[in-house]
Structures are given as structure tokens and as C-alpha cells.
Amino acid sequence: MRKSGLICLLLSLGIGPFAATHAAETPQALLYRYVDSRGVTVLDRQGVPPEYVAKGYEVLNAQGRVVQVVPPAPTADEIHQAQAKKAQASADAQLLNLYSNVEDVDRAKTRKLSELDALIALTQGNLKSLTDQQASLQGQAADQERAGKPVPQSLIDQMDDLRDQQQNLNLTIQRYQQARTQAETAFNQDRMRVQRLTAQ
């Protein structure tokens, strides 16, 4: 069979030009070019020693033409960079699914901060109510003491319970305030990223 007929046959079988090149080459006719541990370029018909495969190599035909290039294996830093790039691309896609433009980010930010402000205001109102109750109970306790009477245990228990509730509400307010600060920072970062992505 003529050479052109062989190539047509290989193409009809779904074998591309690269495979056709190798089909025409016997293993003995191929040369493997790699760099050894001393930095010397080596040509070898037997193949590439395992310890040099990760550094990359080239396959040459009998005429010395490169028919395949095997690149070096990626370093740990390159793998990390590729993973970081992939993660960023995924995060960007999710961000653009949420926000079409910076105005969308601004609206979402305003809505979220308003919700947190409302929760803070509500909790502060509850705290003021407890503080007023505490002041009233303390006044009752002072009246008992001025009258030379012992403060009832029930009154003491009520004041202790109110103090515990006040502490819990103060912690809740702090958490809401922290959440507000974090939300504001996150929205500002999202806005900058969306602005950059939509400007491309």
C-alpha cells in the first residue's frame, strides 16, 4: 500500500496525523531526548529513565525531528496556583450569578445592613426594658432595707435573673454588631470584584 493510502486508511479509522506519524515509526527508530542530573542533554533509544520523566522530555524520529514533547510535571507551587485560579473562577461565576452589576450589590448591602440594624435596635429596646425592671426591683430592695426588713429571696432571685438576661442581650448586640461589620466588609469586597469583572 502506498504511503498516501496508509494515511487515508488511518484517518478513516479515526487516527489523527500524530498517530499516523508514530505508526510509521518503529520503536527502535525513535530517540528520546532528556536532561540528566548533571544538566547534560541525553539522546537514548531505550527511553527515559523513571527519575527523569517528571522533568519532561522530547521524542524524535529517525530524521531527528521532534514528534512529541512531554512537558515537565507541574511543581507543587504551580499546582497550588492552578487550584487557586480554579477556585477564584468558581467564586467569580457564583458572584456574577448573584449580582449583574454594582447596583445589585449596593441594594443587597443596604437590605442586609437594614435587617441587622433593626435587630440591634430591637435587642437594645429589650435591654432597656430589662434595665428599667432592674432599677424598679433595686428600688424595692432598698425600700425593704430602709424599713429594716430583709430583702425577700424572691426579689433577689428576680434581680439575678434580670442581670443574666441583660448580659445575654449585651452579648447578642455585640454579635449583631460584629455581623454588621463583617457584612459591610464582605459587600464592599464583592462590589469591587463585580466592578472589575463587569468592566472587562
DOTOR-615090 format. One record per residue (C-alpha): x negated, z, y; residue number from 0. Coordinates in steps of 0.5 Angstrom, whole numbers, plus 500, padded with zeros to 3 digits. Each point is the difference from the previous one (the first is absolute). Layout:
<pts>
+------+-----+-------+-----+
! east !  up ! north !   i !
+------+-----+-------+-----+
!    X !   Z !     Y ! NUM !
...
+------+-----+-------+-----+
</pts>
This chain:
<pts>
+------+-----+-------+-----+
! east !  up ! north !   i !
+------+-----+-------+-----+
!  500 ! 500 !   500 !   0 !
!  497 ! 498 !   507 !   1 !
!  499 ! 506 !   505 !   2 !
!  506 ! 498 !   504 !   3 !
!  504 ! 500 !   494 !   4 !
!  498 ! 507 !   499 !   5 !
!  501 ! 503 !   507 !   6 !
!  507 ! 497 !   500 !   7 !
!  501 ! 503 !   493 !   8 !
!  498 ! 507 !   502 !   9 !
!  504 ! 499 !   507 !  10 !
!  506 ! 498 !   496 !  11 !
!  499 ! 507 !   496 !  12 !
!  500 ! 504 !   506 !  13 !
!  493 ! 501 !   500 !  14 !
!  497 ! 499 !   507 !  15 !
!  494 ! 497 !   503 !  16 !
!  496 ! 506 !   499 !  17 !
!  502 ! 501 !   492 !  18 !
!  498 ! 493 !   500 !  19 !
!  493 ! 501 !   502 !  20 !
!  499 ! 505 !   495 !  21 !
!  503 ! 496 !   495 !  22 !
!  495 ! 495 !   501 !  23 !
!  494 ! 505 !   500 !  24 !
!  498 ! 504 !   493 !  25 !
!  498 ! 507 !   501 !  26 !
!  492 ! 498 !   499 !  27 !
!  501 ! 495 !   506 !  28 !
!  502 ! 506 !   505 !  29 !
!  495 ! 504 !   504 !  30 !
!  501 ! 507 !   502 !  31 !
!  497 ! 502 !   507 !  32 !
!  500 ! 507 !   502 !  33 !
!  495 ! 505 !   504 !  34 !
!  497 ! 505 !   495 !  35 !
!  498 ! 507 !   502 !  36 !
!  493 ! 498 !   503 !  37 !
!  504 ! 495 !   505 !  38 !
!  498 ! 494 !   496 !  39 !
!  504 ! 494 !   499 !  40 !
!  501 ! 499 !   493 !  41 !
!  503 ! 494 !   496 !  42 !
!  502 ! 501 !   493 !  43 !
!  503 ! 496 !   495 !  44 !
!  502 ! 506 !   496 !  45 !
!  505 ! 503 !   505 !  46 !
!  500 ! 506 !   505 !  47 !
!  497 ! 507 !   497 !  48 !
!  506 ! 505 !   501 !  49 !
!  496 ! 504 !   505 !  50 !
!  500 ! 494 !   505 !  51 !
!  507 ! 498 !   499 !  52 !
!  503 ! 504 !   505 !  53 !
!  495 ! 497 !   506 !  54 !
!  503 ! 493 !   499 !  55 !
!  497 ! 494 !   497 !  56 !
!  501 ! 492 !   500 !  57 !
!  501 ! 496 !   494 !  58 !
!  496 ! 493 !   501 !  59 !
!  501 ! 494 !   496 !  60 !
!  494 ! 496 !   497 !  61 !
!  499 ! 496 !   506 !  62 !
!  499 ! 506 !   504 !  63 !
!  507 ! 500 !   504 !  64 !
!  504 ! 507 !   501 !  65 !
!  506 ! 499 !   496 !  66 !
!  502 ! 507 !   500 !  67 !
!  499 ! 506 !   505 !  68 !
!  501 ! 507 !   498 !  69 !
!  500 ! 505 !   506 !  70 !
!  498 ! 507 !   499 !  71 !
!  504 ! 505 !   498 !  72 !
!  503 ! 504 !   506 !  73 !
!  497 ! 506 !   503 !  74 !
!  504 ! 507 !   500 !  75 !
!  500 ! 499 !   508 !  76 !
!  503 ! 493 !   499 !  77 !
!  505 ! 503 !   495 !  78 !
!  502 ! 505 !   505 !  79 !
!  500 ! 495 !   506 !  80 !
!  505 ! 496 !   496 !  81 !
!  504 ! 505 !   498 !  82 !
!  501 ! 503 !   507 !  83 !
!  501 ! 493 !   502 !  84 !
!  506 ! 499 !   495 !  85 !
!  503 ! 507 !   502 !  86 !
!  500 ! 498 !   507 !  87 !
!  503 ! 493 !   499 !  88 !
!  505 ! 504 !   496 !  89 !
!  501 ! 505 !   505 !  90 !
!  501 ! 495 !   505 !  91 !
!  505 ! 496 !   496 !  92 !
!  504 ! 506 !   500 !  93 !
!  500 ! 502 !   507 !  94 !
!  502 ! 493 !   502 !  95 !
!  506 ! 501 !   495 !  96 !
!  502 ! 506 !   505 !  97 !
!  498 ! 497 !   507 !  98 !
!  501 ! 493 !   502 !  99 !
!  496 ! 502 !   507 ! 100 !
!  498 ! 506 !   504 ! 101 !
!  507 ! 501 !   503 ! 102 !
!  503 ! 501 !   493 ! 103 !
!  494 ! 506 !   499 ! 104 !
!  502 ! 502 !   507 ! 105 !
!  507 ! 501 !   498 ! 106 !
!  499 ! 503 !   494 ! 107 !
!  495 ! 505 !   503 ! 108 !
!  505 ! 502 !   505 ! 109 !
!  505 ! 501 !   495 ! 110 !
!  496 ! 505 !   496 ! 111 !
!  497 ! 504 !   505 ! 112 !
!  507 ! 501 !   503 ! 113 !
!  502 ! 502 !   493 ! 114 !
!  494 ! 505 !   500 ! 115 !
!  502 ! 503 !   507 ! 116 !
!  507 ! 501 !   498 ! 117 !
!  498 ! 504 !   494 ! 118 !
!  495 ! 504 !   504 ! 119 !
!  505 ! 501 !   506 ! 120 !
!  505 ! 503 !   494 ! 121 !
!  495 ! 504 !   497 ! 122 !
!  498 ! 503 !   507 ! 123 !
!  507 ! 502 !   501 ! 124 !
!  501 ! 503 !   494 ! 125 !
!  494 ! 504 !   501 ! 126 !
!  502 ! 502 !   507 ! 127 !
!  507 ! 503 !   497 ! 128 !
!  496 ! 504 !   495 ! 129 !
!  495 ! 503 !   506 ! 130 !
!  507 ! 502 !   503 ! 131 !
!  502 ! 503 !   494 ! 132 !
!  494 ! 504 !   499 ! 133 !
!  500 ! 502 !   507 ! 134 !
!  507 ! 503 !   499 ! 135 !
!  498 ! 503 !   494 ! 136 !
!  494 ! 503 !   503 ! 137 !
!  504 ! 503 !   506 ! 138 !
!  505 ! 503 !   495 ! 139 !
!  494 ! 503 !   496 ! 140 !
!  497 ! 503 !   507 ! 141 !
!  507 ! 503 !   501 ! 142 !
!  500 ! 504 !   494 ! 143 !
!  493 ! 502 !   501 ! 144 !
!  502 ! 503 !   507 ! 145 !
!  506 ! 503 !   498 ! 146 !
!  495 ! 504 !   495 ! 147 !
!  503 ! 497 !   494 ! 148 !
!  496 ! 496 !   494 ! 149 !
!  501 ! 492 !   500 ! 150 !
!  504 ! 498 !   494 ! 151 !
!  496 ! 497 !   495 ! 152 !
!  505 ! 494 !   500 ! 153 !
!  498 ! 499 !   507 ! 154 !
!  493 ! 500 !   498 ! 155 !
!  501 ! 495 !   495 ! 156 !
!  504 ! 495 !   504 ! 157 !
!  494 ! 500 !   505 ! 158 !
!  495 ! 499 !   495 ! 159 !
!  505 ! 494 !   497 ! 160 !
!  500 ! 497 !   507 ! 161 !
!  493 ! 501 !   501 ! 162 !
!  499 ! 496 !   493 ! 163 !
!  505 ! 495 !   503 ! 164 !
!  496 ! 499 !   506 ! 165 !
!  493 ! 499 !   497 ! 166 !
!  503 ! 495 !   495 ! 167 !
!  503 ! 496 !   506 ! 168 !
!  494 ! 500 !   504 ! 169 !
!  496 ! 497 !   494 ! 170 !
!  506 ! 495 !   500 ! 171 !
!  499 ! 498 !   507 ! 172 !
!  492 ! 499 !   499 ! 173 !
!  502 ! 496 !   494 ! 174 !
!  504 ! 495 !   504 ! 175 !
!  495 ! 500 !   506 ! 176 !
!  495 ! 498 !   495 ! 177 !
!  504 ! 495 !   497 ! 178 !
!  502 ! 497 !   507 ! 179 !
!  492 ! 500 !   502 ! 180 !
!  499 ! 496 !   493 ! 181 !
!  506 ! 495 !   501 ! 182 !
!  498 ! 499 !   507 ! 183 !
!  492 ! 498 !   498 ! 184 !
!  503 ! 496 !   494 ! 185 !
!  505 ! 496 !   504 ! 186 !
!  494 ! 499 !   505 ! 187 !
!  495 ! 497 !   495 ! 188 !
!  506 ! 496 !   497 ! 189 !
!  501 ! 497 !   507 ! 190 !
!  493 ! 498 !   501 ! 191 !
!  500 ! 497 !   493 ! 192 !
!  506 ! 496 !   500 ! 193 !
!  498 ! 497 !   507 ! 194 !
!  493 ! 498 !   497 ! 195 !
!  504 ! 497 !   494 ! 196 !
!  505 ! 496 !   504 ! 197 !
!  495 ! 498 !   505 ! 198 !
!  496 ! 496 !   495 ! 199 !
+------+-----+-------+-----+
</pts>
